[in-house]
Amino acid sequence: MDNRDKGKLISSFVIAGAVSVLLVFIHVIIILGGTSPGVFGIIPREVGGLTGILTSPWVHGDWSHLFSNLGPIFVLLSAMLYFYRKAALLALMWMYLMTGTWVWIAAHPGMHIGASGMVYALAFYIFFSGIIRRDTRSVAVSMVIAFFYGSLVWGILPLQPGVSWESHLFGGIAGVALAWFTRKVGVTQRRRYAWEEDPEQGPDDDRALWNYQKNWNGSNQMYFPGDRFKD
């Protein structure tokens, strides 16, 4: 890992850590202020609940709710910023707004709070980016996310009372959609070899230009690594 990659990795951890600390700080302020977290939540199809689109991911019902999201937020946001830095700002902004807006439009009546929608958006974005981009590194990251967070898929179903499964579902959909729309952002062109451009010639073709020992005049007088010395 060169210095540039190290710097990007450190900055990814710092930003994700700062977001995690801010979540804890906001929760402490709400507790000390005696304010109900529901004030900042999304209330579907009510005008007064529109502000929750911006505020709901930052507030949690209790410490257990908060801590269940802190770890995934730190890990997934760090991975997003490190592996998809050029697409991160655009993708994060839209998954934030899309998830909250869809919850306000289509979720069940009640109060919806917490960062779990963003957790699902991040997890689905990272996983499907690897599948869509199909480069080695992205696929490897996808497999890691699937291994550690594969069980998240059950959260998009209405299986647990009191849980905003719609936030999970819409966050996942936003993540998949944005993985597709940002699939070309920050993509490095893969190195291609000459025989990939000309299917008529393979790497072992005697007539190919890269077989310089067979095609260059005088090449039999030159020494190449791997040659045996002759008496």
Salt bridges, closest charged atoms under 4 A:
GLU166 OE2 - HIS108 ND1 2.64
GLU196 OE2 - ARG190 NH2 3.25
GLU197 OE2 - ARG192 NE 2.81
ASP205 OD2 - ARG207 NH2 3.51
ASP206 OD1 - LYS214 NZ 2.74
